[in-house]
Amino acid sequence: MKNSISKIILGGFVIGAVGFTNAQKIDAKAKKILDDITANYKSKKNTYFKFSFGSGVNGAVGKTEPGIYYASGDKYKLKIMDTEQIFDGSKIYNINTEDMEVTVAKPNASSTMFSPINYLSSYRNDYNVTYDGKKTVNGVSTDFIKLTPVKANGLKYVYIFVDSAKKQMVKLEQHGNNKDVAVIAIKEYKENQDLDANMFVFDKNKYKNYVITEL
């Protein structure tokens, strides 16, 4: 479980850059729902999610762990177990407290970071999108949207469950071609909080005993 979490954190939810294609199909209803959520998140000064993260193999989720996620504009901070990821708008800092290691990298066009806004936006070029009706998730009636890659990128499909009334994501499932699965279920949502001015700043002085590697 721990290795799975580290892999997800370090790479974000990695989605291959597949470019444009004339064969892409996007359902109009699903598009409106995804665009409404994205616009809602972008309209806020900041957002906060408390969530559970689970991963597994053969389509079955194993043990889950709690996580927290703060975002403001393009910047974000994510923490699951002993791993923390900060994006300050320029670089991604992956901090592993158990191994006392920090890796620093610039985002690139071949991946979409963990941010739900970026993930929701990626469908425009990379996925066929279908609306698959209503499903109840943790007592919430959600719109169920299925994303299927237009070209091979390691994923079989992605499921997004949306509370359309609130214009918020409730759950996201990522299913790999190798039958690996990763699931984020949002438990708590807050917006427009008074955050610390240094929330999205990596302070190197706090990690003097860490091995810091710049990629």
C-alpha positions as CSV (number, residue, x, y, z in Angstrom):
1,M,0.0,0.0,0.0
2,K,2.8,2.4,0.9
3,N,4.6,1.9,-2.3
4,S,1.4,2.5,-4.2
5,I,0.8,5.8,-2.4
6,S,4.4,6.9,-3.0
7,K,4.1,6.1,-6.7
8,I,0.9,8.1,-7.0
9,I,2.2,11.0,-5.1
10,L,5.5,11.2,-6.9
11,G,4.0,11.0,-10.3
12,G,0.7,12.6,-9.7
13,F,-2.1,10.9,-11.6
14,V,0.1,10.4,-14.6
15,I,-1.7,10.7,-17.9
16,G,0.2,10.3,-21.2
17,A,0.1,13.3,-23.5
18,V,-1.9,11.9,-26.5
19,G,-2.6,15.1,-28.3
20,F,-5.6,15.9,-30.6
21,T,-7.6,13.4,-32.5
22,N,-10.5,13.6,-34.9
23,A,-12.0,10.4,-33.4
24,Q,-12.5,12.0,-30.0
25,K,-16.1,11.9,-28.7
26,I,-17.4,14.1,-25.9
27,D,-20.9,13.8,-24.7
28,A,-22.5,17.2,-24.4
29,K,-24.1,16.6,-21.0
30,A,-20.9,15.2,-19.5
31,K,-19.0,18.2,-20.9
32,K,-21.3,20.7,-19.3
33,I,-21.0,18.9,-15.9
34,L,-17.2,18.8,-16.0
35,D,-16.9,22.4,-17.2
36,D,-19.3,23.6,-14.4
37,I,-17.1,21.9,-11.8
38,T,-13.9,23.3,-13.2
39,A,-15.4,26.8,-13.3
40,N,-16.7,26.5,-9.7
41,Y,-13.3,25.5,-8.4
42,K,-11.5,28.2,-10.3
43,S,-13.9,30.8,-9.0
44,K,-12.9,30.2,-5.3
45,K,-10.0,32.0,-3.5
46,N,-8.9,28.5,-2.3
47,T,-10.3,25.1,-1.7
48,Y,-9.7,22.3,0.8
49,F,-10.5,18.6,0.6
50,K,-10.2,15.9,3.2
51,F,-10.4,12.5,1.4
52,S,-9.6,8.8,1.6
53,F,-7.2,7.3,-0.8
54,G,-7.2,3.7,-1.7
55,S,-5.3,1.6,-4.2
56,G,-5.3,-2.0,-5.2
57,V,-4.9,-4.6,-7.9
58,N,-7.3,-6.6,-10.0
59,G,-9.8,-3.8,-9.7
60,A,-10.2,-4.2,-6.0
61,V,-9.2,-1.5,-3.5
62,G,-7.1,-2.6,-0.5
63,K,-6.5,-0.6,2.6
64,T,-7.4,3.1,2.5
65,E,-5.6,6.0,4.1
66,P,-6.7,9.6,4.9
67,G,-5.3,12.6,3.0
68,I,-5.7,16.3,2.8
69,Y,-5.5,18.7,-0.1
70,Y,-5.3,22.5,-0.3
71,A,-5.4,24.5,-3.5
72,S,-5.3,28.2,-4.5
73,G,-5.1,29.0,-8.2
74,D,-2.5,26.7,-9.7
75,K,-0.8,26.1,-6.4
76,Y,-1.5,23.2,-4.1
77,K,-0.4,21.1,-1.1
78,L,-1.2,17.4,-0.8
79,K,-0.4,15.0,2.1
80,I,-1.0,11.3,2.4
81,M,0.7,9.3,5.1
82,D,4.4,10.1,5.2
83,T,4.4,11.8,1.8
84,E,3.7,15.4,1.1
85,Q,3.6,17.2,-2.3
86,I,3.8,21.0,-2.8
87,F,3.4,22.8,-6.1
88,D,4.3,26.4,-5.7
89,G,3.3,27.4,-9.2
90,S,6.7,26.7,-10.6
91,K,8.1,23.5,-9.1
92,I,6.8,20.3,-7.5
93,Y,8.3,19.3,-4.2
94,N,7.8,15.7,-3.1
95,I,8.7,15.2,0.5
96,N,9.1,11.8,2.1
97,T,9.4,12.2,5.9
98,E,10.2,8.5,6.6
99,D,13.0,8.3,4.1
100,M,14.0,11.9,4.7
101,E,14.1,12.7,1.0
102,V,12.9,15.5,-1.1
103,T,12.7,15.5,-4.9
104,V,12.2,18.7,-6.8
105,A,10.9,18.8,-10.4
106,K,9.2,21.1,-12.9
107,P,5.8,19.9,-14.3
108,N,5.9,18.8,-17.9
109,A,3.4,18.4,-20.7
110,S,3.3,14.6,-20.4
111,S,1.6,14.5,-17.1
112,T,-1.4,16.0,-15.3
113,M,-0.8,16.8,-11.6
114,F,-3.0,15.7,-8.8
115,S,-5.0,18.9,-8.8
116,P,-8.7,18.0,-9.6
117,I,-8.9,21.1,-11.7
118,N,-6.1,20.0,-14.0
119,Y,-7.4,16.5,-14.1
120,L,-10.9,17.6,-15.1
121,S,-9.4,19.9,-17.8
122,S,-7.4,17.1,-19.4
123,Y,-10.5,15.5,-20.8
124,R,-10.7,18.1,-23.6
125,N,-7.8,16.6,-25.6
126,D,-7.1,13.2,-24.2
127,Y,-10.4,11.3,-23.6
128,N,-13.7,10.1,-25.0
129,V,-16.3,11.2,-22.5
130,T,-19.7,9.6,-21.8
131,Y,-22.4,10.3,-19.4
132,D,-23.5,7.0,-17.7
133,G,-26.4,8.2,-15.6
134,K,-26.9,8.5,-11.8
135,K,-25.2,6.6,-9.1
136,T,-25.4,6.9,-5.3
137,V,-22.0,7.4,-3.6
138,N,-21.9,7.5,0.2
139,G,-25.5,8.6,0.3
140,V,-25.1,11.3,-2.3
141,S,-26.8,11.2,-5.7
142,T,-24.1,11.7,-8.3
143,D,-23.7,12.1,-12.0
144,F,-21.5,9.3,-13.3
145,I,-19.0,10.2,-16.1
146,K,-16.7,7.8,-17.8
147,L,-13.4,8.9,-19.5
148,T,-11.7,6.5,-21.9
149,P,-8.3,7.4,-23.4
150,V,-8.4,8.2,-27.1
151,K,-4.9,6.7,-27.4
152,A,-2.9,4.3,-25.2
153,N,-1.7,6.0,-22.0
154,G,-1.6,3.2,-19.5
155,L,-5.2,3.8,-18.3
156,K,-8.2,1.7,-19.2
157,Y,-10.7,4.3,-18.0
158,V,-11.4,7.0,-15.4
159,Y,-14.7,7.3,-13.5
160,I,-15.7,10.7,-12.1
161,F,-18.7,11.0,-9.7
162,V,-20.1,14.5,-9.4
163,D,-22.6,16.2,-7.1
164,S,-23.9,18.5,-9.9
165,A,-26.1,20.5,-7.5
166,K,-23.0,21.7,-5.6
167,K,-20.8,21.4,-8.6
168,Q,-18.3,19.4,-6.7
169,M,-16.4,16.1,-7.3
170,V,-17.4,13.3,-4.9
171,K,-15.2,10.5,-6.0
172,L,-12.6,9.7,-8.7
173,E,-11.5,6.2,-9.8
174,Q,-8.5,5.5,-12.0
175,H,-8.3,2.0,-13.6
176,G,-5.1,0.9,-15.3
177,N,-4.7,-1.5,-18.1
178,N,-2.7,-3.7,-15.7
179,K,-5.8,-3.8,-13.4
180,D,-4.3,-1.5,-10.9
181,V,-6.9,0.9,-9.3
182,A,-6.6,4.1,-7.4
183,V,-9.6,5.8,-5.7
184,I,-10.1,9.2,-4.1
185,A,-13.3,9.7,-2.1
186,I,-13.8,13.2,-0.8
187,K,-15.1,13.3,2.8
188,E,-15.0,17.0,3.5
189,Y,-14.9,20.2,1.4
190,K,-14.2,23.8,2.4
191,E,-13.6,26.9,0.4
192,N,-12.4,30.5,0.8
193,Q,-10.5,30.0,4.1
194,D,-7.9,32.2,5.6
195,L,-4.8,30.2,4.8
196,D,-1.2,30.8,6.0
197,A,0.7,33.0,3.5
198,N,3.4,30.3,3.3
199,M,1.0,27.4,2.8
200,F,2.4,26.7,-0.7
201,V,6.0,27.6,0.0
202,F,8.8,25.0,0.3
203,D,11.0,26.1,3.2
204,K,14.4,24.4,2.6
205,N,15.5,25.3,6.1
206,K,13.0,22.8,7.6
207,Y,14.7,19.9,5.7
208,K,18.4,20.4,6.5
209,N,18.9,16.7,7.3
210,Y,17.1,15.5,4.2
211,V,18.6,14.4,0.9
212,I,17.3,16.9,-1.7
213,T,17.4,15.9,-5.3
214,E,16.6,18.3,-8.2
215,L,15.4,16.4,-11.3
